[in-house]
Amino acid sequence: MKISEVREMSTGELKEKLYSLKEQLFELRRKKSVGTLERGEDVITVRRDIARVNMVLRERELESK
């Protein structure tokens, strides 16, 4: 997911996306611990997406003040 795509989303959509990304990260970590994770870089990608969403949410929070 690119930062431009994240910025186009509404705040409600971002919160929903953040929740689903955290669930996805949990599942990837579970698969990693069991040993069934095929692509280890998926964990990194999801973590970066979570960081992007959090950054945009924080920017919007600071703009509203």
mmCIF file as Biopython writes it, N, C-alpha, C and O atoms, coordinates in Angstrom:
data_model
#
loop_
_atom_site.group_PDB
_atom_site.id
_atom_site.type_symbol
_atom_site.label_atom_id
_atom_site.label_alt_id
_atom_site.label_comp_id
_atom_site.label_asym_id
_atom_site.label_entity_id
_atom_site.label_seq_id
_atom_site.pdbx_PDB_ins_code
_atom_site.Cartn_x
_atom_site.Cartn_y
_atom_site.Cartn_z
_atom_site.occupancy
_atom_site.B_iso_or_equiv
_atom_site.auth_seq_id
_atom_site.auth_asym_id
_atom_site.pdbx_PDB_model_num
ATOM 1   N N  . MET A ? 1  ? 0.850   -1.167  0.000  1.0 0.0 1  A 1 
ATOM 2   C CA . MET A ? 1  ? 0.000   0.000   0.000  1.0 0.0 1  A 1 
ATOM 3   C C  . MET A ? 1  ? 0.903   1.240   0.000  1.0 0.0 1  A 1 
ATOM 4   O O  . MET A ? 1  ? 1.856   1.337   0.773  1.0 0.0 1  A 1 
ATOM 5   N N  . LYS A ? 2  ? 0.580   2.159   -0.870 1.0 0.0 2  A 1 
ATOM 6   C CA . LYS A ? 2  ? 1.366   3.392   -0.967 1.0 0.0 2  A 1 
ATOM 7   C C  . LYS A ? 2  ? 0.770   4.461   -0.064 1.0 0.0 2  A 1 
ATOM 8   O O  . LYS A ? 2  ? -0.412  4.420   0.279  1.0 0.0 2  A 1 
ATOM 9   N N  . ILE A ? 3  ? 1.609   5.417   0.315  1.0 0.0 3  A 1 
ATOM 10  C CA . ILE A ? 3  ? 1.173   6.481   1.210  1.0 0.0 3  A 1 
ATOM 11  C C  . ILE A ? 3  ? 0.089   7.330   0.562  1.0 0.0 3  A 1 
ATOM 12  O O  . ILE A ? 3  ? -0.784  7.847   1.259  1.0 0.0 3  A 1 
ATOM 13  N N  . SER A ? 4  ? 0.128   7.483   -0.749 1.0 0.0 4  A 1 
ATOM 14  C CA . SER A ? 4  ? -0.911  8.266   -1.432 1.0 0.0 4  A 1 
ATOM 15  C C  . SER A ? 4  ? -2.272  7.578   -1.311 1.0 0.0 4  A 1 
ATOM 16  O O  . SER A ? 4  ? -3.299  8.247   -1.195 1.0 0.0 4  A 1 
ATOM 17  N N  . GLU A ? 5  ? -2.279  6.252   -1.337 1.0 0.0 5  A 1 
ATOM 18  C CA . GLU A ? 5  ? -3.531  5.507   -1.165 1.0 0.0 5  A 1 
ATOM 19  C C  . GLU A ? 5  ? -4.067  5.684   0.249  1.0 0.0 5  A 1 
ATOM 20  O O  . GLU A ? 5  ? -5.276  5.791   0.454  1.0 0.0 5  A 1 
ATOM 21  N N  . VAL A ? 6  ? -3.170  5.714   1.213  1.0 0.0 6  A 1 
ATOM 22  C CA . VAL A ? 6  ? -3.574  5.854   2.615  1.0 0.0 6  A 1 
ATOM 23  C C  . VAL A ? 6  ? -4.158  7.242   2.848  1.0 0.0 6  A 1 
ATOM 24  O O  . VAL A ? 6  ? -5.159  7.386   3.549  1.0 0.0 6  A 1 
ATOM 25  N N  . ARG A ? 7  ? -3.542  8.255   2.268  1.0 0.0 7  A 1 
ATOM 26  C CA . ARG A ? 7  ? -4.014  9.630   2.475  1.0 0.0 7  A 1 
ATOM 27  C C  . ARG A ? 7  ? -5.370  9.881   1.845  1.0 0.0 7  A 1 
ATOM 28  O O  . ARG A ? 7  ? -6.089  10.782  2.276  1.0 0.0 7  A 1 
ATOM 29  N N  . GLU A ? 8  ? -5.737  9.105   0.832  1.0 0.0 8  A 1 
ATOM 30  C CA . GLU A ? 8  ? -7.032  9.272   0.178  1.0 0.0 8  A 1 
ATOM 31  C C  . GLU A ? 8  ? -8.179  8.697   1.012  1.0 0.0 8  A 1 
ATOM 32  O O  . GLU A ? 8  ? -9.338  9.043   0.782  1.0 0.0 8  A 1 
ATOM 33  N N  . MET A ? 9  ? -7.877  7.835   1.963  1.0 0.0 9  A 1 
ATOM 34  C CA . MET A ? 9  ? -8.908  7.198   2.786  1.0 0.0 9  A 1 
ATOM 35  C C  . MET A ? 9  ? -9.433  8.164   3.845  1.0 0.0 9  A 1 
ATOM 36  O O  . MET A ? 9  ? -8.734  9.079   4.281  1.0 0.0 9  A 1 
ATOM 37  N N  . SER A ? 10 ? -10.679 7.935   4.244  1.0 0.0 10 A 1 
ATOM 38  C CA . SER A ? 10 ? -11.243 8.727   5.329  1.0 0.0 10 A 1 
ATOM 39  C C  . SER A ? 10 ? -10.723 8.196   6.667  1.0 0.0 10 A 1 
ATOM 40  O O  . SER A ? 10 ? -10.120 7.124   6.728  1.0 0.0 10 A 1 
ATOM 41  N N  . THR A ? 11 ? -10.961 8.945   7.718  1.0 0.0 11 A 1 
ATOM 42  C CA . THR A ? 11 ? -10.475 8.544   9.037  1.0 0.0 11 A 1 
ATOM 43  C C  . THR A ? 11 ? -11.119 7.240   9.492  1.0 0.0 11 A 1 
ATOM 44  O O  . THR A ? 11 ? -10.457 6.388   10.085 1.0 0.0 11 A 1 
ATOM 45  N N  . GLY A ? 12 ? -12.399 7.087   9.214  1.0 0.0 12 A 1 
ATOM 46  C CA . GLY A ? 12 ? -13.088 5.847   9.577  1.0 0.0 12 A 1 
ATOM 47  C C  . GLY A ? 12 ? -12.520 4.646   8.837  1.0 0.0 12 A 1 
ATOM 48  O O  . GLY A ? 12 ? -12.331 3.574   9.412  1.0 0.0 12 A 1 
ATOM 49  N N  . GLU A ? 13 ? -12.254 4.843   7.564  1.0 0.0 13 A 1 
ATOM 50  C CA . GLU A ? 13 ? -11.665 3.765   6.770  1.0 0.0 13 A 1 
ATOM 51  C C  . GLU A ? 13 ? -10.268 3.411   7.270  1.0 0.0 13 A 1 
ATOM 52  O O  . GLU A ? 13 ? -9.877  2.244   7.277  1.0 0.0 13 A 1 
ATOM 53  N N  . LEU A ? 14 ? -9.521  4.433   7.689  1.0 0.0 14 A 1 
ATOM 54  C CA . LEU A ? 14 ? -8.177  4.182   8.208  1.0 0.0 14 A 1 
ATOM 55  C C  . LEU A ? 14 ? -8.214  3.366   9.492  1.0 0.0 14 A 1 
ATOM 56  O O  . LEU A ? 14 ? -7.389  2.475   9.692  1.0 0.0 14 A 1 
ATOM 57  N N  . LYS A ? 15 ? -9.162  3.669   10.350 1.0 0.0 15 A 1 
ATOM 58  C CA . LYS A ? 15 ? -9.276  2.911   11.602 1.0 0.0 15 A 1 
ATOM 59  C C  . LYS A ? 15 ? -9.651  1.458   11.333 1.0 0.0 15 A 1 
ATOM 60  O O  . LYS A ? 15 ? -9.140  0.548   11.987 1.0 0.0 15 A 1 
ATOM 61  N N  . GLU A ? 16 ? -10.547 1.243   10.367 1.0 0.0 16 A 1 
ATOM 62  C CA . GLU A ? 16 ? -10.908 -0.125  9.994  1.0 0.0 16 A 1 
ATOM 63  C C  . GLU A ? 16 ? -9.717  -0.854  9.383  1.0 0.0 16 A 1 
ATOM 64  O O  . GLU A ? 16 ? -9.484  -2.026  9.677  1.0 0.0 16 A 1 
ATOM 65  N N  . LYS A ? 17 ? -8.966  -0.159  8.535  1.0 0.0 17 A 1 
ATOM 66  C CA . LYS A ? 17 ? -7.792  -0.743  7.902  1.0 0.0 17 A 1 
ATOM 67  C C  . LYS A ? 17 ? -6.744  -1.094  8.940  1.0 0.0 17 A 1 
ATOM 68  O O  . LYS A ? 17 ? -6.112  -2.147  8.853  1.0 0.0 17 A 1 
ATOM 69  N N  . LEU A ? 18 ? -6.552  -0.221  9.921  1.0 0.0 18 A 1 
ATOM 70  C CA . LEU A ? 18 ? -5.592  -0.472  10.989 1.0 0.0 18 A 1 
ATOM 71  C C  . LEU A ? 18 ? -5.963  -1.727  11.763 1.0 0.0 18 A 1 
ATOM 72  O O  . LEU A ? 18 ? -5.100  -2.545  12.083 1.0 0.0 18 A 1 
ATOM 73  N N  . TYR A ? 19 ? -7.246  -1.876  12.063 1.0 0.0 19 A 1 
ATOM 74  C CA . TYR A ? 19 ? -7.711  -3.058  12.788 1.0 0.0 19 A 1 
ATOM 75  C C  . TYR A ? 19 ? -7.446  -4.326  11.981 1.0 0.0 19 A 1 
ATOM 76  O O  . TYR A ? 19 ? -6.957  -5.318  12.523 1.0 0.0 19 A 1 
ATOM 77  N N  . SER A ? 20 ? -7.765  -4.297  10.697 1.0 0.0 20 A 1 
ATOM 78  C CA . SER A ? 20 ? -7.563  -5.491  9.868  1.0 0.0 20 A 1 
ATOM 79  C C  . SER A ? 20 ? -6.072  -5.796  9.687  1.0 0.0 20 A 1 
ATOM 80  O O  . SER A ? 20 ? -5.687  -6.964  9.631  1.0 0.0 20 A 1 
ATOM 81  N N  . LEU A ? 21 ? -5.234  -4.766  9.594  1.0 0.0 21 A 1 
ATOM 82  C CA . LEU A ? 21 ? -3.795  -4.993  9.474  1.0 0.0 21 A 1 
ATOM 83  C C  . LEU A ? 21 ? -3.230  -5.617  10.745 1.0 0.0 21 A 1 
ATOM 84  O O  . LEU A ? 21 ? -2.364  -6.490  10.678 1.0 0.0 21 A 1 
ATOM 85  N N  . LYS A ? 22 ? -3.711  -5.177  11.893 1.0 0.0 22 A 1 
ATOM 86  C CA . LYS A ? 22 ? -3.241  -5.762  13.152 1.0 0.0 22 A 1 
ATOM 87  C C  . LYS A ? 22 ? -3.657  -7.226  13.267 1.0 0.0 22 A 1 
ATOM 88  O O  . LYS A ? 22 ? -2.891  -8.054  13.759 1.0 0.0 22 A 1 
ATOM 89  N N  . GLU A ? 23 ? -4.869  -7.546  12.813 1.0 0.0 23 A 1 
ATOM 90  C CA . GLU A ? 23 ? -5.300  -8.946  12.797 1.0 0.0 23 A 1 
ATOM 91  C C  . GLU A ? 23 ? -4.427  -9.765  11.857 1.0 0.0 23 A 1 
ATOM 92  O O  . GLU A ? 23 ? -4.038  -10.889 12.176 1.0 0.0 23 A 1 
ATOM 93  N N  . GLN A ? 24 ? -4.123  -9.195  10.702 1.0 0.0 24 A 1 
ATOM 94  C CA . GLN A ? 24 ? -3.291  -9.875  9.721  1.0 0.0 24 A 1 
ATOM 95  C C  . GLN A ? 24 ? -1.888  -10.117 10.279 1.0 0.0 24 A 1 
ATOM 96  O O  . GLN A ? 24 ? -1.317  -11.188 10.076 1.0 0.0 24 A 1 
ATOM 97  N N  . LEU A ? 25 ? -1.334  -9.128  10.978 1.0 0.0 25 A 1 
ATOM 98  C CA . LEU A ? 25 ? -0.014  -9.266  11.584 1.0 0.0 25 A 1 
ATOM 99  C C  . LEU A ? 25 ? -0.027  -10.363 12.643 1.0 0.0 25 A 1 
ATOM 100 O O  . LEU A ? 25 ? 0.924   -11.137 12.747 1.0 0.0 25 A 1 
ATOM 101 N N  . PHE A ? 26 ? -1.095  -10.432 13.427 1.0 0.0 26 A 1 
ATOM 102 C CA . PHE A ? 26 ? -1.216  -11.476 14.440 1.0 0.0 26 A 1 
ATOM 103 C C  . PHE A ? 26 ? -1.181  -12.855 13.792 1.0 0.0 26 A 1 
ATOM 104 O O  . PHE A ? 26 ? -0.488  -13.754 14.269 1.0 0.0 26 A 1 
ATOM 105 N N  . GLU A ? 27 ? -1.932  -13.019 12.700 1.0 0.0 27 A 1 
ATOM 106 C CA . GLU A ? 27 ? -1.968  -14.309 12.006 1.0 0.0 27 A 1 
ATOM 107 C C  . GLU A ? 27 ? -0.605  -14.661 11.419 1.0 0.0 27 A 1 
ATOM 108 O O  . GLU A ? 27 ? -0.184  -15.817 11.473 1.0 0.0 27 A 1 
ATOM 109 N N  . LEU A ? 28 ? 0.080   -13.675 10.865 1.0 0.0 28 A 1 
ATOM 110 C CA . LEU A ? 28 ? 1.405   -13.932 10.299 1.0 0.0 28 A 1 
ATOM 111 C C  . LEU A ? 28 ? 2.404   -14.335 11.377 1.0 0.0 28 A 1 
ATOM 112 O O  . LEU A ? 28 ? 3.225   -15.228 11.169 1.0 0.0 28 A 1 
ATOM 113 N N  . ARG A ? 29 ? 2.331   -13.677 12.523 1.0 0.0 29 A 1 
ATOM 114 C CA . ARG A ? 29 ? 3.226   -14.046 13.621 1.0 0.0 29 A 1 
ATOM 115 C C  . ARG A ? 29 ? 2.923   -15.445 14.139 1.0 0.0 29 A 1 
ATOM 116 O O  . ARG A ? 29 ? 3.827   -16.197 14.500 1.0 0.0 29 A 1 
ATOM 117 N N  . ARG A ? 30 ? 1.630   -15.782 14.170 1.0 0.0 30 A 1 
ATOM 118 C CA . ARG A ? 30 ? 1.253   -17.129 14.610 1.0 0.0 30 A 1 
ATOM 119 C C  . ARG A ? 30 ? 1.805   -18.171 13.640 1.0 0.0 30 A 1 
ATOM 120 O O  . ARG A ? 30 ? 2.359   -19.185 14.063 1.0 0.0 30 A 1 
ATOM 121 N N  . LYS A ? 31 ? 1.653   -17.918 12.344 1.0 0.0 31 A 1 
ATOM 122 C CA . LYS A ? 31 ? 2.173   -18.849 11.346 1.0 0.0 31 A 1 
ATOM 123 C C  . LYS A ? 31 ? 3.690   -18.961 11.431 1.0 0.0 31 A 1 
ATOM 124 O O  . LYS A ? 31 ? 4.250   -20.040 11.236 1.0 0.0 31 A 1 
ATOM 125 N N  . LYS A ? 32 ? 4.353   -17.846 11.722 1.0 0.0 32 A 1 
ATOM 126 C CA . LYS A ? 32 ? 5.805   -17.859 11.833 1.0 0.0 32 A 1 
ATOM 127 C C  . LYS A ? 32 ? 6.256   -18.726 13.000 1.0 0.0 32 A 1 
ATOM 128 O O  . LYS A ? 32 ? 7.229   -19.472 12.890 1.0 0.0 32 A 1 
ATOM 129 N N  . SER A ? 33 ? 5.545   -18.624 14.118 1.0 0.0 33 A 1 
ATOM 130 C CA . SER A ? 33 ? 5.930   -19.398 15.295 1.0 0.0 33 A 1 
ATOM 131 C C  . SER A ? 33 ? 5.669   -20.889 15.097 1.0 0.0 33 A 1 
ATOM 132 O O  . SER A ? 33 ? 6.392   -21.727 15.637 1.0 0.0 33 A 1 
ATOM 133 N N  . VAL A ? 34 ? 4.635   -21.218 14.321 1.0 0.0 34 A 1 
ATOM 134 C CA . VAL A ? 34 ? 4.319   -22.621 14.051 1.0 0.0 34 A 1 
ATOM 135 C C  . VAL A ? 34 ? 5.252   -23.182 12.978 1.0 0.0 34 A 1 
ATOM 136 O O  . VAL A ? 34 ? 5.531   -24.381 12.941 1.0 0.0 34 A 1 
ATOM 137 N N  . GLY A ? 35 ? 5.728   -22.291 12.108 1.0 0.0 35 A 1 
ATOM 138 C CA . GLY A ? 35 ? 6.634   -22.719 11.061 1.0 0.0 35 A 1 
ATOM 139 C C  . GLY A ? 35 ? 5.978   -22.912 9.714  1.0 0.0 35 A 1 
ATOM 140 O O  . GLY A ? 35 ? 6.564   -23.530 8.825  1.0 0.0 35 A 1 
ATOM 141 N N  . THR A ? 36 ? 4.763   -22.393 9.543  1.0 0.0 36 A 1 
ATOM 142 C CA . THR A ? 36 ? 4.059   -22.544 8.272  1.0 0.0 36 A 1 
ATOM 143 C C  . THR A ? 36 ? 4.069   -21.278 7.425  1.0 0.0 36 A 1 
ATOM 144 O O  . THR A ? 36 ? 3.404   -21.223 6.391  1.0 0.0 36 A 1 
ATOM 145 N N  . LEU A ? 37 ? 4.807   -20.269 7.844  1.0 0.0 37 A 1 
ATOM 146 C CA . LEU A ? 37 ? 4.870   -19.025 7.095  1.0 0.0 37 A 1 
ATOM 147 C C  . LEU A ? 37 ? 5.779   -19.218 5.888  1.0 0.0 37 A 1 
ATOM 148 O O  . LEU A ? 37 ? 6.939   -19.605 6.027  1.0 0.0 37 A 1 
ATOM 149 N N  . GLU A ? 38 ? 5.244   -18.945 4.706  1.0 0.0 38 A 1 
ATOM 150 C CA . GLU A ? 38 ? 6.015   -19.151 3.482  1.0 0.0 38 A 1 
ATOM 151 C C  . GLU A ? 38 ? 6.894   -17.952 3.154  1.0 0.0 38 A 1 
ATOM 152 O O  . GLU A ? 38 ? 8.053   -18.113 2.772  1.0 0.0 38 A 1 
ATOM 153 N N  . ARG A ? 39 ? 6.344   -16.751 3.303  1.0 0.0 39 A 1 
ATOM 154 C CA . ARG A ? 39 ? 7.091   -15.546 2.953  1.0 0.0 39 A 1 
ATOM 155 C C  . ARG A ? 39 ? 7.294   -14.692 4.195  1.0 0.0 39 A 1 
ATOM 156 O O  . ARG A ? 39 ? 6.349   -14.079 4.691  1.0 0.0 39 A 1 
ATOM 157 N N  . GLY A ? 40 ? 8.511   -14.649 4.695  1.0 0.0 40 A 1 
ATOM 158 C CA . GLY A ? 40 ? 8.814   -13.881 5.892  1.0 0.0 40 A 1 
ATOM 159 C C  . GLY A ? 40 ? 8.705   -12.391 5.700  1.0 0.0 40 A 1 
ATOM 160 O O  . GLY A ? 40 ? 8.477   -11.653 6.659  1.0 0.0 40 A 1 
ATOM 161 N N  . GLU A ? 41 ? 8.867   -11.932 4.463  1.0 0.0 41 A 1 
ATOM 162 C CA . GLU A ? 41 ? 8.801   -10.497 4.203  1.0 0.0 41 A 1 
ATOM 163 C C  . GLU A ? 41 ? 7.385   -9.948  4.323  1.0 0.0 41 A 1 
ATOM 164 O O  . GLU A ? 41 ? 7.200   -8.732  4.366  1.0 0.0 41 A 1 
ATOM 165 N N  . ASP A ? 42 ? 6.377   -10.825 4.377  1.0 0.0 42 A 1 
ATOM 166 C CA . ASP A ? 42 ? 5.000   -10.370 4.569  1.0 0.0 42 A 1 
ATOM 167 C C  . ASP A ? 42 ? 4.835   -9.666  5.915  1.0 0.0 42 A 1 
ATOM 168 O O  . ASP A ? 42 ? 4.078   -8.702  6.027  1.0 0.0 42 A 1 
ATOM 169 N N  . VAL A ? 43 ? 5.541   -10.145 6.926  1.0 0.0 43 A 1 
ATOM 170 C CA . VAL A ? 43 ? 5.476   -9.523  8.255  1.0 0.0 43 A 1 
ATOM 171 C C  . VAL A ? 43 ? 5.995   -8.089  8.170  1.0 0.0 43 A 1 
ATOM 172 O O  . VAL A ? 43 ? 5.403   -7.174  8.742  1.0 0.0 43 A 1 
ATOM 173 N N  . ILE A ? 44 ? 7.083   -7.901  7.467  1.0 0.0 44 A 1 
ATOM 174 C CA . ILE A ? 44 ? 7.674   -6.570  7.328  1.0 0.0 44 A 1 
ATOM 175 C C  . ILE A ? 44 ? 6.731   -5.639  6.578  1.0 0.0 44 A 1 
ATOM 176 O O  . ILE A ? 44 ? 6.562   -4.480  6.957  1.0 0.0 44 A 1 
ATOM 177 N N  . THR A ? 45 ? 6.118   -6.148  5.516  1.0 0.0 45 A 1 
ATOM 178 C CA . THR A ? 45 ? 5.199   -5.344  4.710  1.0 0.0 45 A 1 
ATOM 179 C C  . THR A ? 45 ? 4.004   -4.883  5.533  1.0 0.0 45 A 1 
ATOM 180 O O  . THR A ? 45 ? 3.605   -3.721  5.453  1.0 0.0 45 A 1 
ATOM 181 N N  . VAL A ? 46 ? 3.436   -5.778  6.315  1.0 0.0 46 A 1 
ATOM 182 C CA . VAL A ? 46 ? 2.269   -5.433  7.135  1.0 0.0 46 A 1 
ATOM 183 C C  . VAL A ? 46 ? 2.657   -4.425  8.212  1.0 0.0 46 A 1 
ATOM 184 O O  . VAL A ? 46 ? 1.898   -3.497  8.495  1.0 0.0 46 A 1 
ATOM 185 N N  . ARG A ? 47 ? 3.826   -4.598  8.811  1.0 0.0 47 A 1 
ATOM 186 C CA . ARG A ? 47 ? 4.275   -3.648  9.827  1.0 0.0 47 A 1 
ATOM 187 C C  . ARG A ? 47 ? 4.458   -2.253  9.240  1.0 0.0 47 A 1 
ATOM 188 O O  . ARG A ? 47 ? 4.130   -1.257  9.884  1.0 0.0 47 A 1 
ATOM 189 N N  . ARG A ? 48 ? 4.974   -2.183  8.031  1.0 0.0 48 A 1 
ATOM 190 C CA . ARG A ? 48 ? 5.153   -0.879  7.377  1.0 0.0 48 A 1 
ATOM 191 C C  . ARG A ? 48 ? 3.809   -0.243  7.045  1.0 0.0 48 A 1 
ATOM 192 O O  . ARG A ? 48 ? 3.645   0.971   7.170  1.0 0.0 48 A 1 
ATOM 193 N N  . ASP A ? 49 ? 2.843   -1.066  6.618  1.0 0.0 49 A 1 
ATOM 194 C CA . ASP A ? 49 ? 1.511   -0.538  6.336  1.0 0.0 49 A 1 
ATOM 195 C C  . ASP A ? 49 ? 0.866   0.010   7.605  1.0 0.0 49 A 1 
ATOM 196 O O  . ASP A ? 49 ? 0.217   1.055   7.571  1.0 0.0 49 A 1 
ATOM 197 N N  . ILE A ? 50 ? 1.041   -0.689  8.716  1.0 0.0 50 A 1 
ATOM 198 C CA . ILE A ? 50 ? 0.508   -0.219  9.999  1.0 0.0 50 A 1 
ATOM 199 C C  . ILE A ? 50 ? 1.140   1.129   10.354 1.0 0.0 50 A 1 
ATOM 200 O O  . ILE A ? 50 ? 0.450   2.036   10.818 1.0 0.0 50 A 1 
ATOM 201 N N  . ALA A ? 51 ? 2.442   1.256   10.136 1.0 0.0 51 A 1 
ATOM 202 C CA . ALA A ? 51 ? 3.132   2.512   10.434 1.0 0.0 51 A 1 
ATOM 203 C C  . ALA A ? 51 ? 2.605   3.646   9.562  1.0 0.0 51 A 1 
ATOM 204 O O  . ALA A ? 51 ? 2.435   4.768   10.038 1.0 0.0 51 A 1 
ATOM 205 N N  . ARG A ? 52 ? 2.349   3.361   8.291  1.0 0.0 52 A 1 
ATOM 206 C CA . ARG A ? 52 ? 1.819   4.395   7.389  1.0 0.0 52 A 1 
ATOM 207 C C  . ARG A ? 52 ? 0.450   4.874   7.850  1.0 0.0 52 A 1 
ATOM 208 O O  . ARG A ? 52 ? 0.178   6.074   7.871  1.0 0.0 52 A 1 
ATOM 209 N N  . VAL A ? 53 ? -0.410  3.930   8.219  1.0 0.0 53 A 1 
ATOM 210 C CA . VAL A ? 53 ? -1.759  4.288   8.657  1.0 0.0 53 A 1 
ATOM 211 C C  . VAL A ? 53 ? -1.687  5.101   9.948  1.0 0.0 53 A 1 
ATOM 212 O O  . VAL A ? 53 ? -2.379  6.109   10.088 1.0 0.0 53 A 1 
ATOM 213 N N  . ASN A ? 54 ? -0.857  4.668   10.883 1.0 0.0 54 A 1 
ATOM 214 C CA . ASN A ? 54 ? -0.711  5.402   12.141 1.0 0.0 54 A 1 
ATOM 215 C C  . ASN A ? 54 ? -0.180  6.812   11.902 1.0 0.0 54 A 1 
ATOM 216 O O  . ASN A ? 54 ? -0.608  7.756   12.566 1.0 0.0 54 A 1 
ATOM 217 N N  . MET A ? 55 ? 0.748   6.959   10.958 1.0 0.0 55 A 1 
ATOM 218 C CA . MET A ? 55 ? 1.312   8.265   10.660 1.0 0.0 55 A 1 
ATOM 219 C C  . MET A ? 55 ? 0.247   9.218   10.119 1.0 0.0 55 A 1 
ATOM 220 O O  . MET A ? 55 ? 0.182   10.375  10.536 1.0 0.0 55 A 1 
ATOM 221 N N  . VAL A ? 56 ? -0.580  8.744   9.202  1.0 0.0 56 A 1 
ATOM 222 C CA . VAL A ? 56 ? -1.622  9.591   8.625  1.0 0.0 56 A 1 
ATOM 223 C C  . VAL A ? 56 ? -2.673  9.936   9.677  1.0 0.0 56 A 1 
ATOM 224 O O  . VAL A ? 56 ? -3.154  11.068  9.721  1.0 0.0 56 A 1 
ATOM 225 N N  . LEU A ? 57 ? -3.031  8.976   10.522 1.0 0.0 57 A 1 
ATOM 226 C CA . LEU A ? 57 ? -3.989  9.266   11.595 1.0 0.0 57 A 1 
ATOM 227 C C  . LEU A ? 57 ? -3.431  10.332  12.540 1.0 0.0 57 A 1 
ATOM 228 O O  . LEU A ? 57 ? -4.162  11.224  12.970 1.0 0.0 57 A 1 
ATOM 229 N N  . ARG A ? 58 ? -2.159  10.244  12.859 1.0 0.0 58 A 1 
ATOM 230 C CA . ARG A ? 58 ? -1.535  11.224  13.747 1.0 0.0 58 A 1 
ATOM 231 C C  . ARG A ? 58 ? -1.467  12.603  13.082 1.0 0.0 58 A 1 
ATOM 232 O O  . ARG A ? 58 ? -1.699  13.619  13.737 1.0 0.0 58 A 1 
ATOM 233 N N  . GLU A ? 59 ? -1.151  12.637  11.792 1.0 0.0 59 A 1 
ATOM 234 C CA . GLU A ? 59 ? -1.127  13.912  11.068 1.0 0.0 59 A 1 
ATOM 235 C C  . GLU A ? 59 ? -2.483  14.593  11.127 1.0 0.0 59 A 1 
ATOM 236 O O  . GLU A ? 59 ? -2.571  15.799  11.357 1.0 0.0 59 A 1 
ATOM 237 N N  . ARG A ? 60 ? -3.532  13.820  10.920 1.0 0.0 60 A 1 
ATOM 238 C CA . ARG A ? 60 ? -4.875  14.382  10.942 1.0 0.0 60 A 1 
ATOM 239 C C  . ARG A ? 60 ? -5.261  14.856  12.332 1.0 0.0 60 A 1 
ATOM 240 O O  . ARG A ? 60 ? -5.955  15.862  12.481 1.0 0.0 60 A 1 
ATOM 241 N N  . GLU A ? 61 ? -4.813  14.135  13.344 1.0 0.0 61 A 1 
ATOM 242 C CA . GLU A ? 61 ? -5.091  14.530  14.719 1.0 0.0 61 A 1 
ATOM 243 C C  . GLU A ? 61 ? -4.409  15.868  15.030 1.0 0.0 61 A 1 
ATOM 244 O O  . GLU A ? 61 ? -4.999  16.723  15.691 1.0 0.0 61 A 1 
ATOM 245 N N  . LEU A ? 62 ? -3.205  16.046  14.569 1.0 0.0 62 A 1 
ATOM 246 C CA . LEU A ? 62 ? -2.475  17.287  14.822 1.0 0.0 62 A 1 
ATOM 247 C C  . LEU A ? 62 ? -3.048  18.450  14.023 1.0 0.0 62 A 1 
ATOM 248 O O  . LEU A ? 62 ? -3.027  19.588  14.491 1.0 0.0 62 A 1 
ATOM 249 N N  . GLU A ? 63 ? -3.563  18.179  12.821 1.0 0.0 63 A 1 
ATOM 250 C CA . GLU A ? 63 ? -4.172  19.231  12.009 1.0 0.0 63 A 1 
ATOM 251 C C  . GLU A ? 63 ? -5.441  19.768  12.644 1.0 0.0 63 A 1 
ATOM 252 O O  . GLU A ? 63 ? -5.761  20.949  12.509 1.0 0.0 63 A 1 
ATOM 253 N N  . SER A ? 64 ? -6.158  18.904  13.333 1.0 0.0 64 A 1 
ATOM 254 C CA . SER A ? 64 ? -7.441  19.324  13.903 1.0 0.0 64 A 1 
ATOM 255 C C  . SER A ? 64 ? -7.274  20.176  15.158 1.0 0.0 64 A 1 
ATOM 256 O O  . SER A ? 64 ? -8.231  20.813  15.599 1.0 0.0 64 A 1 
ATOM 257 N N  . LYS A ? 65 ? -6.095  20.197  15.730 1.0 0.0 65 A 1 
ATOM 258 C CA . LYS A ? 65 ? -5.872  20.972  16.961 1.0 0.0 65 A 1 
ATOM 259 C C  . LYS A ? 65 ? -5.633  22.422  16.670 1.0 0.0 65 A 1 
ATOM 260 O O  . LYS A ? 65 ? -5.428  23.211  17.593 1.0 0.0 65 A 1 
#
